[in-house]
């Protein structure tokens, strides 16, 4: 079936480095994508979103890139901090789903060492 | 402002029992969605309700049911619990039904079935 997946289950970086977390999606009809951060014992926390009519969107220390040609999504975190350590999920909202029914990938665990 | 609140935070049930989980959305939000997150996996969509009507259903058995009340709070019910129902159950609220609407998650209810 169609699903959102992440390329790497884990990513380890040093404090101050830039982190890049990748995600491949399979439904070309998806028109809205979101990155979530989930810390242990907590619910997913919204980081940044992007709509399919955009290629890039920037937030505070984060940038999301969308390549619709190859159905690829990435999250860039600048100057990664220990507090960024968490599991990161990409999610897509397809036109086949009603409302905000999101399809999540399995997640990438980001570990930041100081 | 209060975020999405879920109750209880944790509970333990025996196989075959029934469970009811509760969710209060952010004030003003009319859409509530339920997700199941098994350890090590991304959240999986169960239901979406908007204006008290079911607007989306994921691939879950009929043992799972939900409803939304006039105040937009919601309940998720699971009958005849199985060991495999052990998971973190997440509720998300959003302001509208349409795609491209940001969903905010609660902290979840950790259900353990023994």
Interface residues (C-beta under 8 A of the other chain):
Chain A: X4 X31 X32 X34 X36 X41 X42 X43 X44 X45 X46 X49 X51 X89 X91 X93 X94 X95 X97 X98 X99 X100 X101 X102 X103 X104 X105 X106 X107
Chain B: X4 X31 X33 X35 X40 X41 X42 X43 X44 X45 X48 X50 X55 X56 X58 X90 X92 X94 X96 X97 X98 X99 X100 X101 X102 X103 X104 X105 X106 X107 X108
